[in-house]
Amino acid sequence: MTQLPNSDRTFLFLQGPHGPFFARLAEMLCHAGAKVLRVGFNAGDAAFWRDSATYIPFDKPQADWPDTFRSLIEERKVTDIVLYGDVRSIHASAVEIANAQGLNVHVFEEGYMRPYWITYERGGSNGHSRLMEMTVKEMREALAGVDQDAPLPPAKWGDMRQHVFYGALYHWHVMFRNGAYRNFRAHRDIPVAHEFRLYVRRLLLMPAQWLERVIATARVRRGGFPYHVVLLQLAHDSSFQAHSSFDCMRDFLETVIDGFAKGAPRHHHLVFKAHPLEDGRVPVRADIRALAKERGIEDRVHYLRGGKLAALLNDARSAVTVNSTAAQQVLWRGMALRVFGRAVYDKPEFVSTQPLPEFYAQPTRPDLRAYKDYRRYLLETSQVGGGFYSAQGRRQVLRQVVDMMLMADDPYDALLHGTAAPRQHLRVVH
């Protein structure tokens, strides 16, 4: 794609991660000479955007959004759109229109190598990412000119508290200050007030749940039994809903527990690891308990709330997931992995295709060399050091990603063509 002068580019921001990240990113693009606009769909969007002169409220019925978006592109001479996640309906329709008109589509997501990286791609992410069609052989060829080792990931999330705080604050604004957005409909399937209460409850229960998690994790690690891990996701997460074949979380739980009961040696145990942001809106724990009891294996099945994954994986035999990014930690350790959804890491070199009972009986291990090349490729392209929610994390992302957005090449083509900027090689935090 031909690169326009920065002064001829207009970046239209849609919905972003909770908090000030998009506002700070827009400021940096303005400093580079570009123009920025922001469409807000609710009071939470407005609360985190500092410049009212560039803010455009959308308060019409959602059915009017595609036509409104087309008009904005034409009237404001938009060249680029910026969004967080590409599957919610307002984003999906915007991406389709923007691609048809030849606009740059900048997609942010949580890091494929989280916790200390975020994802930046063009066109789409997760199941819509260009990575889905790439082979490990192609990645190795693109890496031929790179001679610097990729960094190791720090063993901590770093900004989980800020993530929960900004989520609660965002939903507070939507719940109490949304009078100007009467037609707003959340992309979640629960009322905004309920979502706000879940965020607040999560904040208040953090200390008690930390203690419960420590005790439960110690019980598993000191149990002396071989165990397999199931990496759970949020049932309302876009990756689970848009890129898996399961209608609901219970269907996935039943598949896993049934496969384990049929195939695993009788002295092996199964450990379900909840997502760090699990808030109880779906009765995952109760479903696990009921399904395990039906198959007579309730004494071999465990449930752990959130927390750090590294220590749990160090002693595990294998892992199963739909398409959680936490599976990258599994592969990095050379552990057997089985996935049930569309995932950017689902490559035949390192992800098992065995039927689940056979997998639990004798899982095949990944080609660790192939995975290391894949991981290195991601860290040289779409994975940007930092995070969305903490001030330190935002600073680290902005040091790198603004230049990436202004380039003609997307991160993958930039590496292939030799136009990629030097990467940040982050210090490992133990």
C-alpha positions in Angstrom: 0.0 0.0 0.0 1.3 3.5 -0.9 2.3 5.5 2.1 0.7 8.9 2.4 2.3 11.8 4.1 1.3 11.9 7.8 -0.5 15.2 7.2 -2.8 13.6 4.7 -3.9 10.8 7.0 -7.0 10.8 9.2 -7.3 8.1 11.8 -10.8 7.3 12.9 -10.9 5.5 16.3 -13.8 3.2 17.3 -14.0 1.4 20.6 -10.8 0.6 22.4 -9.6 -1.1 25.6 -11.0 0.4 28.8 -9.0 3.3 30.0 -6.9 6.1 28.4 -4.8 4.0 25.9 -6.6 5.2 22.8 -6.6 8.8 23.9 -2.8 8.7 24.5 -2.3 6.9 21.1 -4.3 9.6 19.3 -2.2 12.3 20.9 1.0 10.7 19.6 -0.4 10.4 16.1 -1.3 14.1 16.2 2.3 14.9 17.3 3.4 13.0 14.2 1.3 15.3 12.0 -1.8 13.1 11.4 -5.4 14.0 12.1 -7.6 11.9 14.5 -11.3 11.5 15.2 -13.2 9.3 17.7 -16.6 7.8 17.4 -18.2 7.2 20.8 -21.1 4.8 21.3 -21.7 5.4 25.0 -20.6 7.6 28.0 -17.8 5.2 28.8 -16.2 5.9 25.4 -16.6 9.7 26.0 -15.1 9.6 29.5 -11.7 8.5 28.3 -11.4 10.8 25.2 -9.9 14.1 26.2 -10.6 16.2 23.1 -14.3 17.1 22.6 -13.5 18.8 19.2 -12.5 15.4 17.7 -15.2 13.4 19.4 -18.3 12.2 17.4 -21.1 10.7 19.4 -23.1 8.0 17.7 -26.6 8.0 19.3 -28.7 6.5 16.5 -30.1 2.9 16.3 -27.3 0.4 15.6 -28.9 -0.4 12.2 -27.9 3.1 11.1 -24.2 2.5 11.9 -23.0 1.2 8.5 -24.4 4.2 6.6 -23.2 6.6 9.2 -19.7 5.0 9.0 -19.7 5.3 5.2 -20.6 9.0 5.5 -17.9 9.7 8.0 -15.3 8.1 5.7 -16.3 10.3 2.8 -17.0 13.6 4.7 -13.9 13.4 7.0 -11.6 11.9 4.3 -10.7 9.0 6.6 -7.7 6.9 5.6 -7.3 4.7 8.6 -9.6 3.1 11.3 -8.4 2.0 14.7 -10.2 -0.5 16.9 -9.8 -3.0 19.7 -11.1 -6.4 18.7 -12.8 -7.1 15.3 -15.8 -9.3 16.0 -18.3 -7.1 17.9 -21.0 -6.1 15.4 -20.1 -2.4 15.1 -16.4 -3.3 14.4 -17.1 -6.2 12.1 -19.3 -4.0 9.8 -16.7 -1.2 9.9 -13.9 -3.5 9.0 -15.9 -5.0 6.1 -16.6 -1.5 4.7 -13.1 -0.2 5.3 -11.5 -3.1 3.6 -13.8 -2.7 0.6 -12.7 1.0 0.3 -9.0 0.3 0.7 -8.5 1.9 4.1 -5.9 0.8 6.6 -7.5 -1.2 9.4 -5.4 -1.1 12.6 -6.6 -3.8 15.0 -5.4 -4.0 18.7 -6.0 -7.0 20.9 -4.6 -8.5 24.1 -1.2 -10.0 23.4 -0.9 -13.4 21.8 2.2 -13.6 24.0 0.6 -11.9 27.0 1.0 -10.8 29.7 3.8 -8.4 28.7 2.9 -7.8 25.1 -0.1 -6.5 23.3 -1.1 -7.5 19.7 -1.1 -5.0 16.8 -2.2 -6.2 13.3 -3.7 -4.9 10.1 -7.0 -6.2 8.8 -8.0 -8.6 11.6 -6.9 -10.5 14.7 -7.3 -13.9 16.2 -9.3 -16.1 13.8 -9.1 -13.2 11.2 -5.4 -12.7 11.5 -3.0 -13.2 8.6 -1.2 -15.7 11.0 -4.0 -18.2 10.4 -2.8 -18.8 6.8 0.9 -18.7 7.4 3.1 -21.8 7.7 6.1 -22.2 10.0 8.2 -22.6 6.9 7.2 -19.1 5.7 7.9 -17.6 9.1 11.4 -19.2 9.1 12.1 -17.7 5.8 11.1 -14.2 7.0 13.3 -14.6 10.0 16.4 -15.4 7.9 17.7 -11.9 8.3 17.1 -11.5 12.0 20.1 -12.4 14.2 18.9 -11.2 17.7 17.4 -13.6 20.2 13.8 -13.0 21.2 13.2 -11.9 24.8 11.8 -14.2 27.5 8.4 -13.3 29.0 8.2 -11.8 32.5 6.4 -14.1 34.9 3.7 -11.6 35.9 0.6 -9.8 34.5 1.6 -6.4 35.8 -1.6 -4.5 35.3 -4.5 -6.8 36.3 -5.8 -4.4 39.0 -5.8 -1.5 36.6 -7.6 -3.7 34.0 -10.4 -4.4 36.5 -10.5 -0.8 37.8 -10.9 0.7 34.3 -13.5 -1.9 33.4 -15.6 -0.9 36.5 -15.1 2.8 35.8 -16.2 2.4 32.2 -19.4 0.6 33.1 -20.1 3.1 35.9 -20.2 5.8 33.2 -22.4 3.7 30.9 -24.8 2.9 33.8 -25.1 6.4 35.3 -24.2 8.9 32.6 -25.6 7.4 29.4 -28.5 9.7 28.8 -27.2 11.0 25.5 -26.9 7.5 24.1 -30.5 6.1 24.4 -30.0 3.7 21.5 -26.8 2.2 22.8 -26.8 -1.6 23.0 -23.9 -3.4 24.6 -22.1 -6.1 22.7 -22.3 -8.4 25.8 -25.5 -10.4 26.5 -26.1 -9.0 30.0 -27.3 -5.6 31.2 -24.7 -2.9 31.8 -25.7 -2.6 35.4 -25.1 -6.3 35.9 -21.7 -6.0 34.3 -20.8 -3.1 36.5 -21.7 -5.0 39.6 -19.6 -7.9 38.5 -16.6 -5.7 38.1 -17.1 -4.1 41.5 -17.6 -7.6 43.1 -14.4 -8.7 41.4 -12.5 -5.8 42.9 -13.8 -6.4 46.4 -13.3 -10.1 46.4 -9.7 -10.0 45.1 -8.1 -10.6 48.6 -10.4 -13.5 49.5 -10.0 -15.1 46.1 -6.3 -14.8 46.3 -6.2 -16.8 49.5 -8.5 -19.4 48.1 -6.4 -19.7 45.0 -3.1 -20.1 47.0 -4.6 -22.9 49.0 -6.2 -24.7 46.1 -3.0 -24.4 44.0 -0.9 -25.8 46.8 -3.2 -28.7 47.2 -2.7 -29.6 43.5 1.0 -29.1 43.4 1.6 -31.0 46.6 -0.8 -33.8 45.8 1.8 -36.1 44.3 -0.4 -37.1 41.4 0.1 -36.5 37.6 -2.3 -33.9 36.3 -3.5 -32.3 33.1 -4.5 -28.6 32.8 -7.6 -27.1 31.1 -7.1 -23.5 30.2 -10.5 -21.8 30.6 -11.6 -18.7 28.9 -14.4 -16.2 29.6 -17.7 -17.5 28.1 -18.4 -14.0 26.7 -14.9 -13.6 25.2 -14.9 -12.8 21.5 -12.4 -15.5 20.7 -14.5 -18.2 22.4 -17.8 -17.0 20.8 -16.6 -16.2 17.3 -13.8 -18.7 16.8 -15.0 -21.9 18.3 -17.6 -24.6 17.5 -19.1 -24.6 21.0 -22.5 -23.0 21.6 -21.7 -22.4 25.3 -19.0 -23.1 27.9 -20.8 -26.1 29.3 -20.4 -27.9 26.0 -16.7 -27.5 26.1 -16.5 -28.6 29.8 -18.5 -31.7 28.9 -16.3 -32.6 26.0 -13.1 -32.3 28.1 -14.4 -34.2 31.2 -15.9 -37.0 29.0 -12.6 -37.4 27.1 -10.6 -37.4 30.3 -12.9 -40.0 32.0 -12.6 -42.3 29.0 -8.9 -42.0 28.2 -6.8 -40.8 31.2 -5.0 -43.3 33.5 -7.1 -43.7 36.7 -4.4 -42.1 38.9 -4.2 -38.9 36.8 -6.1 -35.7 37.8 -7.7 -32.9 35.8 -7.2 -29.2 36.8 -9.4 -26.5 35.4 -7.6 -23.1 35.5 -10.1 -20.2 35.4 -9.4 -17.1 33.4 -8.0 -14.3 35.6 -11.1 -12.1 34.9 -13.7 -14.8 35.6 -16.5 -13.1 37.4 -19.1 -15.8 37.9 -21.7 -14.7 35.3 -21.6 -18.3 34.0 -21.7 -21.2 36.6 -18.4 -22.8 35.4 -17.4 -24.2 38.8 -20.9 -25.7 39.4 -21.0 -27.2 35.9 -17.5 -28.8 36.3 -18.6 -30.3 39.7 -21.8 -31.7 38.2 -20.2 -33.1 35.1 -17.4 -34.8 37.0 -19.8 -36.3 39.4 -21.9 -37.8 36.6 -18.8 -39.7 35.4 -17.6 -40.7 38.8 -14.4 -38.7 38.7 -15.2 -35.9 41.1 -12.3 -36.8 43.4 -9.9 -36.3 40.5 -11.1 -33.0 39.2 -10.0 -29.6 40.5 -10.9 -25.9 39.9 -8.5 -23.0 40.4 -9.4 -19.4 40.3 -7.1 -17.2 38.1 -3.6 -16.4 39.3 -0.2 -17.1 37.8 -0.1 -20.0 35.4 3.7 -20.7 35.3 4.0 -22.7 38.5 1.0 -24.8 37.7 2.3 -25.7 34.2 5.7 -26.6 35.4 4.5 -29.9 36.8 1.6 -30.6 34.3 1.5 -33.4 31.7 -0.6 -31.7 29.1 -3.1 -28.9 28.5 -6.4 -28.5 26.6 -8.1 -25.2 25.6 -10.5 -23.8 23.0 -8.1 -21.0 21.8 -6.7 -19.3 24.9 -3.6 -17.3 24.4 -2.3 -18.9 27.6 -1.6 -22.0 25.5 1.5 -20.2 24.3 3.0 -20.8 27.8 2.2 -24.5 27.3 4.0 -24.7 24.0 7.0 -22.7 25.3 7.5 -25.4 27.9 7.4 -28.2 25.3 4.1 -29.6 26.7 1.5 -31.5 24.7 -1.5 -29.2 23.7 -4.9 -29.9 22.2 -7.1 -27.0 21.0 -10.8 -26.9 20.0 -11.1 -23.5 18.3 -9.4 -21.4 15.6 -6.2 -20.1 17.1 -3.2 -18.3 15.6 -0.8 -20.9 17.1 -2.7 -24.0 15.8 0.0 -25.3 13.6 0.5 -29.0 12.8 4.1 -28.9 14.0 3.2 -28.3 17.6 -0.5 -28.8 18.3 -1.9 -32.3 18.7 -4.9 -33.5 16.6 -5.5 -36.7 18.6 -9.0 -37.6 19.7 -9.3 -36.4 23.3 -9.4 -39.9 25.0 -6.2 -40.8 23.1 -4.6 -37.5 24.0 -5.2 -38.0 27.7 -3.9 -41.6 27.5 -0.7 -40.7 25.7 -0.4 -37.2 24.3 2.0 -36.3 21.5 4.6 -33.7 22.3 5.2 -30.6 20.1 8.1 -29.9 17.8 9.8 -27.4 20.2 12.1 -26.0 17.6 9.2 -25.2 15.3 7.4 -23.5 18.1 10.4 -21.4 19.1 10.7 -20.2 15.5 6.9 -19.3 15.5 7.3 -17.5 18.8 10.3 -15.6 17.7 8.4 -14.5 14.5 5.5 -13.1 16.5 7.8 -11.2 18.8 9.5 -9.6 15.8 6.2 -8.6 14.2 2.8 -8.2 15.8 3.7 -8.4 19.5 4.5 -5.1 21.0 6.1 -4.7 24.5 3.8 -3.2 27.1 0.2 -3.2 28.1 -3.1 -1.2 27.8 -3.9 -0.6 31.4 -0.9 0.5 33.5 0.9 3.8 32.9 4.2 2.0 32.4 2.7 -0.5 30.0 1.1 2.2 27.9 4.4 4.1 27.7 6.2 0.9 26.4 3.5 0.3 23.7 3.5 3.9 22.5 7.3 3.9 22.1 6.9 1.3 19.4 3.4 1.1 17.9 3.0 4.7 16.6 5.8 4.2 14.1 4.4 0.8 13.2 1.0 2.3 12.4 2.5 5.1 10.2 4.4 2.6 8.1 3.1 1.5 4.7 3.8 -2.2 5.5 2.0 -4.1 8.2 4.1 -5.9 10.8 4.4 -9.1 8.8 5.3 -7.5 5.5 7.7 -5.1 7.2 9.8 -8.0 8.5 9.7 -9.7 5.1 10.7 -6.5 3.3 13.4 -5.5 5.8 11.5 -2.3 6.7 10.6 -3.2 10.3 11.9 -0.8 13.0 14.2 -2.3 15.6 12.2 -4.2 18.3 12.2 -3.5 22.0 13.9 -6.4 23.8 12.4 -6.1 27.2 14.1 -6.9 30.5 12.9 -10.1 32.0 11.2 -9.5 35.4 11.4 -12.5 37.9 
